[in-house]
């Protein structure tokens, strides 16, 4: 049983990280797309958030020239892509204390 616990932790961590994508796949996302179109083009997101004004955001992890980045897709209250932003993945590049 003690041997299974570390293995289970590794498996859960791998699942939580979500699928990795490259920059070419993420170029398929553009303003005006519906949630269904984004999910079909890119797949399930790494993280999701909802806001009081009816907007939502989905976050995807990807690699750009071997640099780990995040893509944030913000949907307006109408359910269509309103904004797309990228940033370096803070889980990889931030100092941990």
JOVENTA-V156167 format. One record per residue. N is the residue number from 1. BURIAL is b if it has 16 or more other ideal C-beta (glycine too) atoms within 10 Angstrom, else e. Layout:
BEGIN
n = (N/N)
burial = (BURIAL/BURIAL)
END
This chain:
BEGIN
n = (1/2/3/4/5/6/7/8/9/10/11/12/13/14/15/16/17/18/19/20/21/22/23/24/25/26/27/28/29/30/31/32/33/34/35/36/37/38/39/40/41/42/43/44/45/46/47/48/49/50/51/52/53/54/55/56/57/58/59/60/61/62/63/64/65/66/67/68/69/70/71/72/73/74/75/76/77/78/79/80/81/82/83/84/85/86/87/88/89/90/91/92/93/94/95/96/97)
burial = (e/e/e/e/e/e/e/e/e/e/e/e/e/e/e/e/e/e/e/e/b/e/e/e/b/b/e/e/b/e/e/e/b/e/e/e/e/b/e/e/e/b/e/e/b/b/e/e/e/e/e/e/e/e/b/b/b/b/b/b/b/b/e/e/e/e/e/e/b/b/b/b/b/e/b/e/e/e/e/e/b/b/e/e/e/e/e/e/b/e/e/e/e/e/e/e/e)
END
